[in-house]
Amino acid sequence: MEDAVTEHPRLQLPPAVMKVVLGRQLARLREDADATQDDAAEVLGCTQKKISHIEGGSGISLLELNALLDRYSADDGDRSYARALQAESDNRRKKGAFSTRFPEHLRLLVDMEPSCNRYSSYQTLFVPGLLQTEAYMRMNLRAWRPSLTPRQADANTANRLARQGVLDSEDQHFWFIVDEAALRRTADPGVLKEQLLHLVENIVDRPNVEFQVVPFGVGFYMGQGRDYTIFGYDTKPAVDIIYLEHDEGGEYVDNSKRTTRYLTRWDYQRAAANGPEQSRRLLLDLAASL
């Protein structure tokens, strides 16, 4: 994907992300050409709803893409970029890729973690997975039902720890906001203390990581109780994809209106949280109390 990764040669965007980028690019080209979705539908002989899906990231065939690029009078640079995105978005995940170690609903999430430019995570009841110690992971796994076998628990833990390698990429920026409730819930005070000290000693001073805690003293605040992660891509055009966690599975949101609401929620929660140094002090105080 030469044109699509010129500015960030380290990136190989997941196909699902490239479909979203391509959809946004087509929407931009259509608007620049003063064309409506109905006009585009007439070119393809389809419904306006299909054009909406294409622009939302459902994908498009090369034949249809070329027809739209002609209708929009796209220049050579935009044509090359759009065709490269289309070609790469049809690629399947490589056999044996790291993400295939995880359940299907988590594979896109795992693919996006090392490929995004900005990673923003809000958590209410758990320390974020990328920041967990092995003991903390295993403590949480013991709450799963049906219970995991020792072999399953070992494999799950090893895979989760391997994901944390993305934090070593200083080309990416990671920002975590955690409710104080996540830093107090435990079945083992010793494990929680180790986890809190890990955050202080190994996380908060990383040059590519920001860590904030929303203390109980804030009271109620906007969006509390709904965990989510924002994956930001500096593509052309820029794209933000939201991952919403559920008890079973998860939901990926790339609709511009819904995405905007989560970006606004993030701004409010960042403002409600303690600053980095106040958050460090809170972590140390909580660890000292255990």
Kinemage of the C-alpha trace (Angstrom):
@kinemage 1
@onewidth
@group {chain A} dominant
@subgroup {mainchain}
@vectorlist {calphas} color= white
{ca met a 1} P 0.000 0.000 0.000
{ca glu a 2} L 2.637 2.476 -1.095
{ca asp a 3} L 0.482 5.601 -1.413
{ca ala a 4} L -1.489 4.894 1.748
{ca val a 5} L 1.535 4.505 3.989
{ca thr a 6} L 3.898 7.088 2.521
{ca glu a 7} L 3.783 9.270 5.647
{ca his a 8} L 3.936 6.317 8.069
{ca pro a 9} L 5.929 3.515 6.403
{ca arg a 10} L 5.885 1.475 9.629
{ca leu a 11} L 2.123 0.993 9.356
{ca gln a 12} L 0.283 -1.836 7.697
{ca leu a 13} L -3.297 -0.883 8.348
{ca pro a 14} L -5.796 -3.672 9.035
{ca pro a 15} L -8.034 -4.266 5.978
{ca ala a 16} L -11.128 -3.233 7.926
{ca val a 17} L -9.520 0.117 8.727
{ca met a 18} L -8.529 0.656 5.099
{ca lys a 19} L -12.143 0.121 4.043
{ca val a 20} L -13.181 2.883 6.436
{ca val a 21} L -10.453 5.208 5.151
{ca leu a 22} L -11.462 4.473 1.559
{ca gly a 23} L -15.100 5.154 2.360
{ca arg a 24} L -14.255 8.509 3.914
{ca gln a 25} L -12.038 9.345 0.928
{ca leu a 26} L -14.875 8.588 -1.492
{ca ala a 27} L -17.255 10.723 0.541
{ca arg a 28} L -14.784 13.606 0.374
{ca leu a 29} L -14.303 13.238 -3.378
{ca arg a 30} L -18.070 13.102 -3.901
{ca glu a 31} L -18.619 16.257 -1.872
{ca asp a 32} L -15.786 18.029 -3.719
{ca ala a 33} L -17.530 17.117 -6.963
{ca asp a 34} L -20.841 18.573 -5.678
{ca ala a 35} L -22.452 15.153 -6.121
{ca thr a 36} L -25.024 13.543 -3.847
{ca gln a 37} L -25.224 9.922 -2.754
{ca asp a 38} L -28.165 9.589 -5.144
{ca asp a 39} L -25.912 10.786 -7.980
{ca ala a 40} L -23.334 8.153 -7.031
{ca ala a 41} L -26.030 5.490 -6.839
{ca glu a 42} L -27.141 6.331 -10.363
{ca val a 43} L -23.568 5.767 -11.611
{ca leu a 44} L -23.430 2.288 -10.051
{ca gly a 45} L -27.061 1.435 -10.752
{ca cys a 46} L -27.654 0.756 -7.058
{ca thr a 47} L -29.521 2.271 -4.134
{ca gln a 48} L -28.497 5.316 -2.133
{ca lys a 49} L -28.281 3.002 0.874
{ca lys a 50} L -25.475 1.030 -0.782
{ca ile a 51} L -23.482 4.238 -1.352
{ca ser a 52} L -23.985 5.097 2.313
{ca his a 53} L -22.623 1.664 3.281
{ca ile a 54} L -19.624 2.056 0.944
{ca glu a 55} L -18.790 5.441 2.443
{ca gly a 56} L -19.232 3.909 5.888
{ca gly a 57} L -16.546 1.306 5.228
{ca ser a 58} L -18.316 -1.748 3.815
{ca gly a 59} L -15.905 -1.986 0.881
{ca ile a 60} L -16.228 -1.637 -2.885
{ca ser a 61} L -15.146 -3.540 -5.990
{ca leu a 62} L -12.458 -2.121 -8.263
{ca leu a 63} L -14.934 -1.777 -11.140
{ca glu a 64} L -17.326 0.248 -8.990
{ca leu a 65} L -14.480 2.295 -7.551
{ca asn a 66} L -13.220 3.285 -10.983
{ca ala a 67} L -16.730 4.320 -12.028
{ca leu a 68} L -17.070 6.610 -9.017
{ca leu a 69} L -13.585 8.070 -9.485
{ca asp a 70} L -14.527 8.938 -13.073
{ca arg a 71} L -17.792 10.542 -11.925
{ca tyr a 72} L -15.935 12.609 -9.335
{ca ser a 73} L -13.191 13.622 -11.820
{ca ala a 74} L -10.577 12.515 -9.291
{ca asp a 75} L -6.982 13.531 -10.020
{ca asp a 76} L -4.184 10.995 -10.511
{ca gly a 77} L -3.012 11.184 -6.898
{ca asp a 78} L -6.487 10.513 -5.471
{ca arg a 79} L -7.061 7.708 -7.962
{ca ser a 80} L -3.797 6.000 -7.059
{ca tyr a 81} L -4.465 6.333 -3.337
{ca ala a 82} L -8.045 5.036 -3.587
{ca arg a 83} L -7.029 2.061 -5.724
{ca ala a 84} L -4.221 1.163 -3.341
{ca leu a 85} L -6.632 1.252 -0.411
{ca gln a 86} L -9.121 -0.899 -2.309
{ca ala a 87} L -6.505 -3.484 -3.246
{ca glu a 88} L -5.120 -3.781 0.278
{ca ser a 89} L -8.550 -3.801 1.913
{ca asp a 90} L -9.336 -7.046 0.089
{ca asn a 91} L -6.386 -8.822 1.680
{ca arg a 92} L -7.196 -11.382 4.319
{ca arg a 93} L -5.451 -11.610 7.650
{ca lys a 94} L -2.251 -13.601 7.233
{ca lys a 95} L -2.344 -17.173 8.454
{ca gly a 96} L -0.570 -17.393 11.781
{ca ala a 97} L -0.857 -13.647 12.462
{ca phe a 98} L -0.616 -12.728 16.143
{ca ser a 99} L -4.273 -11.668 16.288
{ca thr a 100} L -5.406 -15.183 15.311
{ca arg a 101} L -4.467 -16.303 18.812
{ca phe a 102} L -7.532 -14.411 20.068
{ca pro a 103} L -11.298 -14.948 19.718
{ca glu a 104} L -12.758 -13.633 16.455
{ca his a 105} L -14.385 -10.573 18.043
{ca leu a 106} L -11.016 -9.435 19.429
{ca arg a 107} L -8.904 -9.905 16.311
{ca leu a 108} L -9.567 -6.500 14.775
{ca leu a 109} L -8.884 -4.923 18.162
{ca val a 110} L -5.514 -6.696 18.383
{ca asp a 111} L -4.720 -5.737 14.771
{ca met a 112} L -5.461 -2.077 15.460
{ca glu a 113} L -3.363 -1.772 18.613
{ca pro a 114} L 0.037 -1.736 16.859
{ca ser a 115} L -1.205 0.088 13.758
{ca cys a 116} L -2.928 3.186 15.164
{ca asn a 117} L -1.232 6.536 15.725
{ca arg a 118} L -3.243 7.377 18.842
{ca tyr a 119} L -4.724 4.958 21.374
{ca ser a 120} L -7.113 6.347 23.998
{ca ser a 121} L -8.699 4.031 26.574
{ca tyr a 122} L -11.278 4.645 29.316
{ca gln a 123} L -11.874 1.940 31.958
{ca thr a 124} L -14.120 1.895 34.994
{ca leu a 125} L -13.649 -1.445 36.770
{ca phe a 126} L -10.367 -2.906 35.545
{ca val a 127} L -6.842 -1.726 34.966
{ca pro a 128} L -6.510 -1.613 31.141
{ca gly a 129} L -5.219 -4.863 29.656
{ca leu a 130} L -2.119 -3.249 28.148
{ca leu a 131} L -1.070 -2.162 31.650
{ca gln a 132} L -1.829 -5.286 33.690
{ca thr a 133} L 0.723 -7.368 35.554
{ca glu a 134} L 0.667 -11.132 35.086
{ca ala a 135} L -0.630 -11.689 38.620
{ca tyr a 136} L -3.446 -9.170 38.084
{ca met a 137} L -4.416 -10.910 34.833
{ca arg a 138} L -4.548 -14.283 36.506
{ca met a 139} L -6.602 -12.885 39.373
{ca asn a 140} L -9.191 -11.612 36.893
{ca leu a 141} L -9.197 -14.871 34.945
{ca arg a 142} L -10.217 -16.739 38.084
{ca ala a 143} L -13.530 -14.886 37.991
{ca trp a 144} L -14.438 -16.284 34.541
{ca arg a 145} L -17.207 -18.858 34.305
{ca pro a 146} L -16.986 -21.546 33.210
{ca ser a 147} L -13.539 -21.705 34.771
{ca leu a 148} L -10.536 -21.955 32.488
{ca thr a 149} L -8.274 -24.975 32.631
{ca pro a 150} L -4.694 -24.260 33.782
{ca arg a 151} L -3.533 -24.659 30.177
{ca gln a 152} L -6.135 -22.178 28.911
{ca ala a 153} L -5.250 -19.700 31.636
{ca asp a 154} L -1.544 -19.949 30.786
{ca ala a 155} L -2.180 -19.410 27.067
{ca asn a 156} L -4.561 -16.518 27.691
{ca thr a 157} L -2.089 -14.831 30.011
{ca ala a 158} L 0.848 -15.309 27.636
{ca asn a 159} L -1.109 -13.796 24.737
{ca arg a 160} L -2.258 -10.825 26.788
{ca leu a 161} L 1.279 -10.131 27.991
{ca ala a 162} L 2.551 -10.314 24.415
{ca arg a 163} L 0.066 -7.597 23.403
{ca gln a 164} L 1.778 -5.180 25.772
{ca gly a 165} L 4.771 -4.948 23.458
{ca val a 166} L 2.938 -2.212 21.533
{ca leu a 167} L 3.752 0.198 24.368
{ca asp a 168} L 7.396 0.093 23.290
{ca ser a 169} L 6.566 1.907 20.048
{ca glu a 170} L 7.364 5.569 20.647
{ca asp a 171} L 5.866 6.371 17.244
{ca gln a 172} L 2.474 5.814 18.854
{ca his a 173} L 0.810 7.752 21.652
{ca phe a 174} L -1.170 5.954 24.372
{ca trp a 175} L -3.543 7.717 26.761
{ca phe a 176} L -5.354 5.932 29.583
{ca ile a 177} L -8.099 7.286 31.833
{ca val a 178} L -9.101 4.971 34.690
{ca asp a 179} L -11.829 5.409 37.277
{ca glu a 180} L -10.609 5.073 40.878
{ca ala a 181} L -12.977 2.111 41.280
{ca ala a 182} L -10.707 0.063 39.000
{ca leu a 183} L -7.785 0.708 41.345
{ca arg a 184} L -9.589 -0.502 44.459
{ca arg a 185} L -11.407 -3.649 43.326
{ca thr a 186} L -9.447 -6.756 44.274
{ca ala a 187} L -9.638 -10.257 45.660
{ca asp a 188} L -5.973 -10.095 46.678
{ca pro a 189} L -4.505 -6.908 48.198
{ca gly a 190} L -0.963 -8.075 47.480
{ca val a 191} L -1.693 -8.479 43.767
{ca leu a 192} L -3.366 -5.078 43.607
{ca lys a 193} L -0.456 -3.382 45.382
{ca glu a 194} L 1.979 -4.918 42.889
{ca gln a 195} L -0.248 -3.684 40.072
{ca leu a 196} L -0.399 -0.124 41.423
{ca leu a 197} L 3.359 0.040 41.870
{ca his a 198} L 3.833 -1.341 38.351
{ca leu a 199} L 1.837 1.606 37.028
{ca val a 200} L 4.014 4.045 38.970
{ca glu a 201} L 7.358 2.452 38.200
{ca asn a 202} L 6.894 1.232 34.631
{ca ile a 203} L 4.054 3.126 32.979
{ca val a 204} L 3.418 6.736 33.988
{ca asp a 205} L 6.864 8.032 33.008
{ca arg a 206} L 6.959 6.491 29.544
{ca pro a 207} L 7.383 9.297 26.982
{ca asn a 208} L 4.547 7.949 24.818
{ca val a 209} L 2.048 7.238 27.621
{ca glu a 210} L -0.349 9.447 29.580
{ca phe a 211} L -2.151 8.003 32.592
{ca gln a 212} L -4.933 9.752 34.515
{ca val a 213} L -7.245 8.668 37.324
{ca val a 214} L -10.763 9.994 37.884
{ca pro a 215} L -10.984 10.124 41.700
{ca phe a 216} L -14.117 9.358 43.687
{ca gly a 217} L -14.158 12.984 44.842
{ca val a 218} L -15.223 14.122 41.378
{ca gly a 219} L -18.617 12.540 41.929
{ca phe a 220} L -20.695 11.735 38.862
{ca tyr a 221} L -19.252 12.719 35.491
{ca met a 222} L -20.139 12.381 31.826
{ca gly a 223} L -19.982 8.909 30.335
{ca gln a 224} L -18.945 7.037 33.466
{ca gly a 225} L -19.493 3.300 33.441
{ca arg a 226} L -19.057 2.676 29.690
{ca asp a 227} L -15.627 1.318 28.756
{ca tyr a 228} L -14.314 2.159 25.304
{ca thr a 229} L -11.139 2.618 23.285
{ca ile a 230} L -10.464 5.131 20.514
{ca phe a 231} L -8.076 4.151 17.720
{ca gly a 232} L -6.895 7.260 15.887
{ca tyr a 233} L -5.304 7.068 12.430
{ca asp a 234} L -3.517 9.943 10.697
{ca thr a 235} L -4.628 8.698 7.320
{ca lys a 236} L -6.022 10.757 4.462
{ca pro a 237} L -8.607 11.596 5.633
{ca ala a 238} L -7.973 11.024 9.343
{ca val a 239} L -10.099 8.280 10.911
{ca asp a 240} L -11.135 7.436 14.473
{ca ile a 241} L -12.595 4.010 15.246
{ca ile a 242} L -14.243 3.327 18.593
{ca tyr a 243} L -14.276 -0.074 20.246
{ca leu a 244} L -17.066 -0.576 22.802
{ca glu a 245} L -16.566 -3.426 25.243
{ca his a 246} L -19.441 -5.781 26.039
{ca asp a 247} L -19.738 -8.806 28.293
{ca glu a 248} L -19.491 -11.039 25.242
{ca gly a 249} L -17.876 -9.633 22.139
{ca gly a 250} L -17.623 -5.960 21.329
{ca glu a 251} L -18.793 -3.301 18.895
{ca tyr a 252} L -16.732 -1.234 16.463
{ca val a 253} L -18.035 2.255 15.712
{ca asp a 254} L -16.815 4.304 12.764
{ca asn a 255} L -20.003 6.267 12.056
{ca ser a 256} L -18.906 9.906 12.123
{ca lys a 257} L -21.792 11.138 14.307
{ca arg a 258} L -21.404 8.423 16.943
{ca thr a 259} L -17.622 8.761 16.822
{ca thr a 260} L -17.902 12.480 17.486
{ca arg a 261} L -19.980 11.791 20.589
{ca tyr a 262} L -17.269 9.535 22.005
{ca leu a 263} L -14.540 12.028 21.184
{ca thr a 264} L -16.537 14.652 23.104
{ca arg a 265} L -17.043 12.220 25.986
{ca trp a 266} L -13.276 11.629 26.060
{ca asp a 267} L -12.613 15.370 26.360
{ca tyr a 268} L -14.996 15.660 29.327
{ca gln a 269} L -13.501 12.632 31.075
{ca arg a 270} L -9.964 13.888 30.533
{ca ala a 271} L -10.996 17.171 32.140
{ca ala a 272} L -12.614 15.347 35.090
{ca ala a 273} L -9.523 13.229 35.780
{ca asn a 274} L -6.559 14.144 37.938
{ca gly a 275} L -3.459 15.364 36.154
{ca pro a 276} L -0.483 12.996 35.715
{ca glu a 277} L 1.303 13.960 38.954
{ca gln a 278} L -1.892 13.945 41.043
{ca ser a 279} L -2.691 10.537 39.534
{ca arg a 280} L 0.770 9.276 40.500
{ca arg a 281} L 0.208 10.436 44.073
{ca leu a 282} L -3.153 8.687 44.192
{ca leu a 283} L -1.572 5.438 42.993
{ca leu a 284} L 1.127 5.671 45.673
{ca asp a 285} L -1.397 6.464 48.397
{ca leu a 286} L -3.590 3.528 47.400
{ca ala a 287} L -0.578 1.189 47.311
{ca ala a 288} L 0.543 2.386 50.747
{ca ser a 289} L -2.920 1.603 52.152
{ca leu a 290} L -2.716 -2.069 51.158
